[in-house]
Amino acid sequence: MPEIRFTADTHPELVRQVTVWLESTGADRTAADVVEGSAELTKDALRLIAASAPAPLADSDLVKGLTELGHRATDASRDLTLASLDGLAQVTDGTLVRRVSEGGAKAAYEMNTKVAKQLLKSILGG
């Protein structure tokens, strides 16, 4: 199974490494792609944290329950964010973000380039 590892002493360094890796894909990513990818990354992190606990603790109902709760919260946040993008696309008639494709229950969005750059700048603190 393919594996990706990041090693860092601090959270900001880890975020920087993940950001560089994500940017290296070279593919154009929609806002929905970023939301989906972030949700999966968060759930993977929850699994890693739970698995790193000593065996008796990792196998406990408490850790399993907390991990499952984290997964549900992540999925709910993802769904709410995607619904918000859909609402924003409708309210702004596509001038801020617009739906560019739909596959099943998931939609992809395209964001105005200027707005996207400002949003990334505020998220990444740069």
N, C-alpha and C positions, 0 to 999 in steps of 0.2 A: 504494500500500500504506500502511495506517495506520502511524503512527510515534509513539512516546512518547520524550521526551528528559528526562533529569534532569541538572542541572549542579550540581556541588558541589566544594568545595575539599578536603573531608575525607570519609572513609568514613562516620563517624557522621552527617554532614549528608546524605549520599546515602541512607543507610538511613532517616533521618527522612522525607525526601521520598517515598521509595517507600512507606513505611508510611502516610503521609498519603494518598497516591494510592490505595493498596489499600483503606483505610478509607472512601474517598469513593465506592466503588462502591455502597454502601448495601445490597448483597445479603448475605443470611446465608450465611456460608461455613463449611463443615464442616472438620474437621481434615484430612480427605483432600484437600479443595480447596486448603488451604494447602500441604500437602506437594507436591501436583502443581504448583501455581503456583510454589513455591520452586524446584523442580527445573527447570522451564522457564526461570525467571529466571536461574538459575545457568548453564544451557547457553547462553542468549543472551549472558550476560556473557563466557563463554569464547569464543564466536564473535567478539564485539566486540574482545576483547583480541588474539586471533589476527589479526584483520583490520587492527588498528591498527599492526602491525609493518611495517617497510619491506618493499616487495614481494618482494625476494629471500628475505627471512627468512619472511614470511607464506606464501610458496609452497613453502617447504622441507618435506621429509618429516618433519623433527623437529617443527616446529610443528603440522603436520597430525596427526601421531601423538599429540602431547601433548593437543591439543584433543579428539581422539577418545577418548583415555584419560580425560580429564575428563568427557566425556559418559557414558562407561560407568560411571565411579565415581558420578556423579550419579544415573544410572538405578538402580544397585545400591542406593544409599542410600535413594532414594525407595521402591523395592520392599521393602527391609528395614523402613523406617519404617511403611509400610502394613501389612505382615505383623505388625509389633509392635502396631499399633493393633488389628488383628483378634484377636491373642492376648490383649491386655489386655481387650478386650471380652468374650472368652470366659471368662477367668479371673475377672473381677469380676462375671460375670453381668449385665453392662450397667450396673452402678452407677457406674462411673467414666467409661467411654465405651461407646457402644453403636452397632452397625451400624444405619443407618437406610435404606439402599438398596443395591442391588447392580446394576451394569451391566457385564456381561462379567466381566473379571478384576479390575475396580476396584470397591471398596466405599467408601461414604461413612459417616462416623461422626459421632455427636453426642456432645459431651463435656459432663459435668456443668459447669454455669455457674461455680460457685465454683472448681473445679479449672482451668477454662479461663482465668479471669481471673488466677489465681495463676501459671499457666504463662506467659501473655503478659507478666506483670509481671517474671518472672525472665528471660525472653528479652530483653525490651526494656530491662531495667535500670532500670525506673521504680518 
